[in-house]
Amino acid sequence: MARVSLTVNGVQYTEEVEPRLLLVHLIRDRLGLTGTHVGCDTSNCGACTLHLDGEAVKSCTVLAVQADGSEVTTIEGLGAEDDLHPLQEAFWNNHGLQCGYCTPGMIMAGADLLARNPNPSEEEVREGLSGNLCRCTGYHNIVKAVLEAAGGTQAAAGSRTAEEVTA
Amino acid sequence: MGAPGVEAAERTEPGGNGYVGRSLRRKEDPRLITGRATYVDDMVLPGMVYAAIVRSPEAHARIVSIDTTGAREHPGVHAVFTGEDLADMAAPCPMVFVPPGVEMRVPDHWPLARGKVGYVGQAVAVVLGTDKYGVVDAAEHVLVEYEPLPVVVDPEQALEDGAPLIHEEYGTNTVFEWSLAGGDVEGAFRDADVVVEKRIVNHRTAGAAIEPRGVLAEWREGKLTLFSSTQIPHICRVILSIQLGITEEKIRVVAPEVGGGFGSKLQVYGEEVLACWCARRLGRPVKWTATRSEDMQTTHHGRDQIDYVRIGAKRDGTVTGIHARIIQDCGAYHLIEGPVIPTFSACVVSGCYDFPAVRTDIVGVFTNKFTTDAIRGAGRPEATHFIELTMDALAEELGMDPLELRRRNFITEFPNPRPHGFIYDSGDYHGTLDRCLERLDLDAFRREQAELRERGIYRGVGFSTYVEICGLGPSRALGPEGWGMQGGYFESAQVRVHPTGAVTVYTGTSPHGQGHETGFAQIVADRLGLTPDVVEVIHGDTNTGPFGKNTYGSRSLAVGGEAIARAAERVQDKAKRIVAHKMEAAPEDIEVADGRFQVRGSPDKAMTLAEVAGEAYIPQDLPEDMEPGLDEVCFYDPPNFVWPFGAHACITEVDAETGRVDVVRYIAVDDCGPAINPLLIDGQIHGGIVHAVGQALYEQVVYDADGQLVTGTFVDYALPSAADVPSFETDRTETPTPTNTLGVKGVGEAATIACSPAVVSSVLDALRPLGVTSLDMPLTPMRVWQAIQAAQGGGDGPAATEQGKALDDHGSGSAGSGPASPSEGGGL
């Protein structure tokens, strides 16, 4: 067993783990942060994307021991229902999700993309998200959401933005 | 075939607040965008053990022996079970398609193999233990001795004399033969001036929901609870009851958050009943979650048809008839309804055309592959694909514009009886094509195309005009007198007004991303003078609400939404009687307006729903003979199917040097009746397009000649990524169906049904100057490049029309991207 100390969403943890334990299983099964999902096991789909020391990584392909001494941010740490991150708000406004399974990873990848390139073109968004797979949305509204969150004016062609439900 | 007539339903005006038709953002989303939703694998129960399944590495073999000793001795292992241990299971997995007068071969398909295996990945043993990683280690110590048997994976070879028999007891690999015809088919081809024939392979694909399948079963206090990533919790409960011999009131099935389905979770899988059996046996909750490789092996595949199509026509383009012969690869065993899927191709073999004679002959075939069953579109994408590409070939043969050929044959009168017994409800096929062409500007494209060709750039445009059958469905027509499905296809709804006026809606449908909680709330809000945020929609739990038939076949709105509208109107009617009683008015003079129930013409005489509910639940002054409460149920069985339609146009660019295809522009004009929430419709169209683009360009489930699954991960099975597709142009026309009061059809599968022929046709249009006339999907760079070489008289033979049969002929690519060149296409 190995000892791992890390900070996740601002909370410090120290865990005894098997050296082979994947970071995503530490996050999900030990820490109970189930917003980070597993979709493919081969780092193709990106459902497990989270931020490790400020950079997006696919946590199904990182060992927990590699995260020793690191700061991790998961979707739960990005925002809450009463305090949404601008990307979360943009995904909601633009119907950027359907089943929601890829969404946390997609939002974490999108946040990383915008941190590196605050004003991307549509093509740059599409390339930047190409490591995250979605089977529901056809990507159209995901791309639109990321562009909106960037404050870009180059919204994707031919679609609409949702109204808010007002009480 | 007992296709029903069209009984026009009187369309109702919802009244109230006008939320129907608006692009409201979804009620579902806050939990999903913050990571607070609960999928099956997120759940943990006290005392829970994990299951790991030992699967066959052989495609066809007798099981000589299984030694579980090493696994049972592994630390933390509670038990290991094999097929023999499950001898007390009451029934194998059932298959519900029993067409009258048809010999249907249904081999026993047990959750754990008994005696032999028929496909790679078939479950042979299950290991249960406390540690998620430990059970996988232990499973390595289950020693299975196999005696390999000859393997057959090609369905046409499987039908040949002397082919290895998958199930020796039948003496044949034929699953069933089934035909549907109408009109004078022989005469149609006798009288035709021109007959075109095509052989079209519609290859095997995977649903590939990003959430792998998973189950969590608990047996406690003599009752069973199953949490499952399923589209059909109610149907699952019935089947668990049959298989386990436990009565239904002791079984609860819950579909919590479900991470995509696309038909692949319209199923009752062996792992569902196996987890329940193990949980009962151990007295502990049992969780199993598929790895992606397990999911690719044992979550049912789709398509896998070989279609022989003939269309006959007069010189002027008037089609005289169509005949399709479909060879359906069923795999080694059936799941819930696999063999019925190609019959849905037969339903729409007339397309949106006034074909006077139609015939479809289907033969289902056993092969040493996994089961095929419903994947988004389920038989209808295959039909649209072969109809549209054969119409293109006919236009070419006649020297006619393909759009003119389509227009000449469009159906224009509705309701329209088709020769094979169906009645199309409503449509405006010229209207959607007109709208599509307005957006496209074909003349401008043709000029651009010519200019680009001068510079060696090959662009083409392809069209698909389609109709689909959905809204399953009229139970009588689907039942023993007609189709032969063993089940009802109604939907249920309950609309419960609480004492303070908030509303809970229970639906028998079971969404997995579609947005039912929002769309259904809009329907109810308008009828009860509420805002959607106080209408909660509950689904996917057999312990709540009435028995339902769940979500598949684009049925949720046309059947489930209609049930909700009717239940809400029953609540509205009762509320009006209460208001009329209090206001001393007639019930027919009460209207829902401005969020209130008011006397028409006297807006000061009004009650809110909360006030009405107060009267209903404190029943001290109700009308004579009225029961207390404000809570209504509706079971709705539709009188007909519904028939959405549309026109799609695709522009692709082909790199003639590498064979790479890029979708440059895509226009979809669809008609699913009046919109409840246009945002949700667009979302379904976008996703449906990319699902079909994936099949057309990238995705293919490939088994090698030994029956080994070559595409067992997302490394090998190339799903499109954001970088592989453009943004889309969507538009709608709205032609109400007379079948239901909402006028709605369905949209979940429409774009997947429409899209693939438009993509292929556009590539053929691009490559016309190079002499390429035929291509089968997926249009991988290697396949396209080979077709160009063959057409140009190059040395490489055309593998283009052969089903992907070799290791080096599938669309592999890295990170979900399509292969960029032949050298990346996997092994050239």
Interface residues (C-beta under 8 A of the other chain):
Chain A: E18 R20 L21 H25 R28 D29 L33 T34 G35 T36 H37 V38 G39 C40 D41 T42 N44 C45 A47 T74 I75 E76 L78 G79 A80 E81 L84 Q88 F91 W92 N93 H95 L97 Q98 C99 G100 Y101 C102 T103 P104 I107 E122 V125 R126 E127 L129 S130 G131 N132 L133 C134 R135 C136 T137 G138 Y139 H140 N141 I142 V143 K144 A156 A157 G158 S159 R160 T161 A162 E163 E164 V165 T166 A167
Chain B: R22 S23 L24 R25 R26 K27 E28 D29 P30 R31 L32 I33 T34 G35 R36 A37 T38 Y39 D41 D42 K132 Y133 G207 A208 A209 I210 E211 P212 E257 V258 G259 G260 G261 F262 T289 T291 R292 S293 H512 G513 Q514 G515 T518 T531 P532 D533 V534 P678 L679 L680 D682 G683 I685 H686 G687 G688 I689 V690 H691 T713 F714 V715 L719 S721 A722 A723 D724 V725 S727 F728 E729 T730 D731 A815 G816 S817
